């Protein structure tokens, strides 16, 4: 009798532990909505940055050709790892073909290691169902903690725009 009661108690405890583990897993690996979009909008206003918000909730800072050389996006979704929230700030530099992928990948990896401080290069497949050929977007991305101050965010925006613009000029002369 005692063994049966203890067995039932242990099953109940194990079941609760399983639920707790699942809950912790889902909380630590989710992306949540931007919590302080109003403060970002205030930041854009304070820094005289023109922006639009797309239907996914991402902010697109429009290039002014002076301090912001290319359009820069600040993702509306935050990435979470445990209790740390990370915001992605990126600029698209180029769209390349599959033939250009290998040689450019090597150059970008070297550049990441040797010269990039705040961010890094990444390549993703272009989401274009109308295209016959596979194309790739070359992005410069800076990751900033949710608690980053305005000075850091502004520097991240400028670095993303400058890096993307520089690579575009080097690989596409005459633009």
C-alpha positions as CSV (number, residue, x, y, z in Angstrom):
1,X,0.0,0.0,0.0
2,X,2.8,2.4,1.0
3,X,4.7,1.5,-2.2
4,X,1.6,2.4,-4.3
5,X,1.1,5.7,-2.6
6,X,4.8,6.6,-2.9
7,X,4.7,5.5,-6.6
8,X,1.7,7.8,-7.3
9,X,3.4,10.7,-5.5
10,X,6.6,10.2,-7.5
11,X,4.6,10.1,-10.8
12,X,2.9,13.4,-9.9
13,X,6.3,15.0,-9.1
14,X,7.9,13.7,-12.3
15,X,4.9,15.0,-14.3
16,X,5.2,18.4,-12.8
17,X,9.0,18.5,-13.4
18,X,8.3,17.5,-17.1
19,X,5.9,20.4,-17.5
20,X,8.4,22.8,-15.8
21,X,11.2,21.7,-18.1
22,X,8.9,22.2,-21.2
23,X,7.9,25.6,-20.0
24,X,11.5,26.7,-19.4
25,X,12.5,25.3,-22.8
26,X,9.8,27.3,-24.7
27,X,10.4,30.5,-22.7
28,X,14.2,30.4,-23.3
29,X,13.9,29.8,-27.1
30,X,11.2,32.2,-28.2
31,X,11.2,35.4,-30.1
32,X,9.0,38.0,-28.6
33,X,7.6,41.3,-30.0
34,X,9.5,44.5,-29.5
35,X,8.5,45.7,-26.1
36,X,9.6,49.3,-26.5
37,X,8.6,50.4,-30.0
38,X,7.6,53.8,-28.6
39,X,11.1,54.4,-27.2
40,X,12.6,53.4,-30.6
41,X,10.2,55.9,-32.4
42,X,11.3,58.5,-29.9
43,X,14.9,57.7,-30.7
44,X,14.3,58.1,-34.4
45,X,12.7,61.4,-33.8
46,X,15.5,62.6,-31.5
47,X,18.1,61.6,-34.0
48,X,16.2,63.1,-37.0
49,X,16.0,59.7,-38.7
50,X,13.3,59.0,-41.3
51,X,11.8,55.6,-41.0
52,X,8.9,53.4,-41.9
53,X,7.4,50.4,-40.2
54,X,6.6,47.4,-42.3
55,X,3.8,44.9,-41.9
56,X,6.0,42.6,-39.9
57,X,6.8,45.3,-37.3
58,X,10.3,45.9,-38.5
59,X,11.6,49.5,-38.6
60,X,13.3,50.6,-41.8
61,X,15.5,53.6,-41.4
62,X,15.8,55.4,-44.7
63,X,19.2,56.4,-46.0
64,X,19.9,60.1,-46.0
65,X,23.1,59.8,-48.1
66,X,25.1,61.6,-45.4
67,X,25.3,59.9,-42.0
68,X,23.2,56.9,-43.1
69,X,24.5,55.7,-46.4
70,X,22.0,52.8,-47.0
71,X,18.7,51.8,-45.6
72,X,19.0,49.9,-42.3
73,X,16.4,47.7,-40.6
74,X,15.8,47.2,-36.9
75,X,13.9,44.0,-36.4
76,X,10.6,44.3,-34.5
77,X,11.0,40.8,-33.1
78,X,13.6,40.2,-30.4
79,X,15.7,37.1,-30.1
80,X,15.9,35.6,-26.6
81,X,18.4,33.4,-25.0
82,X,17.3,32.8,-21.4
83,X,16.8,36.2,-19.9
84,X,18.8,38.1,-22.5
85,X,17.0,39.9,-25.3
86,X,18.9,40.8,-28.5
87,X,17.8,43.2,-31.2
88,X,19.1,42.7,-34.8
89,X,20.1,45.8,-36.8
90,X,21.1,45.1,-40.4
91,X,21.6,46.5,-43.9
92,X,21.4,44.7,-47.2
93,X,24.6,45.2,-49.2
94,X,24.2,43.1,-52.4
95,X,22.2,40.4,-54.1
96,X,24.6,37.8,-55.5
97,X,24.2,34.7,-57.7
98,X,25.0,31.2,-56.7
99,X,28.2,31.4,-58.8
100,X,29.5,34.3,-56.7
101,X,28.7,32.7,-53.4
102,X,31.9,30.6,-52.8
103,X,34.4,33.3,-53.5
104,X,32.5,36.1,-51.7
105,X,31.9,33.9,-48.7
106,X,35.7,33.5,-48.2
107,X,36.2,37.3,-48.4
108,X,33.4,38.0,-45.9
109,X,34.7,35.4,-43.4
110,X,38.1,37.0,-43.5
111,X,36.6,40.5,-43.2
112,X,34.5,39.3,-40.2
113,X,37.7,38.1,-38.4
114,X,40.0,40.9,-39.3
115,X,38.0,44.2,-39.4
116,X,34.5,43.9,-38.1
117,X,34.0,45.1,-34.5
118,X,30.3,45.5,-33.8
119,X,28.7,43.1,-36.3
120,X,29.4,40.6,-39.0
121,X,28.5,39.5,-42.5
122,X,25.8,36.9,-43.2
123,X,24.3,35.5,-46.4
124,X,20.7,34.3,-46.7
125,X,18.7,32.9,-49.6
126,X,16.6,35.5,-51.3
127,X,12.9,34.8,-50.8
128,X,11.7,35.4,-54.4
129,X,9.3,32.8,-55.8
130,X,9.4,34.5,-59.2
131,X,13.1,34.0,-59.7
132,X,14.3,31.1,-61.7
133,X,17.9,31.3,-60.3
134,X,18.9,31.0,-56.7
135,X,20.1,34.4,-55.4
136,X,21.5,35.4,-52.0
137,X,21.3,38.5,-49.9
138,X,24.5,39.7,-48.3
139,X,23.7,41.4,-45.0
140,X,25.7,43.2,-42.4
141,X,24.2,42.6,-39.0
142,X,24.8,44.1,-35.6
143,X,23.2,42.5,-32.5
144,X,22.4,44.8,-29.7
145,X,21.1,44.0,-26.2
146,X,17.7,45.3,-25.4
147,X,19.2,47.6,-22.8
148,X,21.7,49.2,-25.2
149,X,21.7,53.0,-25.0
150,X,20.8,55.4,-27.8
151,X,24.5,56.1,-28.6
152,X,25.2,52.4,-29.2
153,X,22.1,51.9,-31.3
154,X,23.0,55.0,-33.5
155,X,26.5,53.7,-33.9
156,X,25.2,50.2,-34.8
157,X,22.9,51.8,-37.5
158,X,25.7,53.8,-38.9
159,X,28.1,50.8,-39.0
160,X,25.6,48.6,-40.7
161,X,24.9,51.2,-43.3
162,X,28.6,52.0,-43.9
163,X,29.7,48.4,-44.1
164,X,27.0,47.5,-46.6
165,X,27.6,50.6,-48.7
166,X,31.4,50.0,-48.8
167,X,31.0,46.4,-49.9
168,X,28.5,47.4,-52.6
169,X,30.9,50.1,-53.9
170,X,33.9,47.7,-54.0
171,X,32.0,44.9,-55.7
172,X,29.7,47.0,-57.9
173,X,31.8,49.9,-59.2
174,X,29.9,52.8,-60.8
175,X,26.9,52.6,-58.5
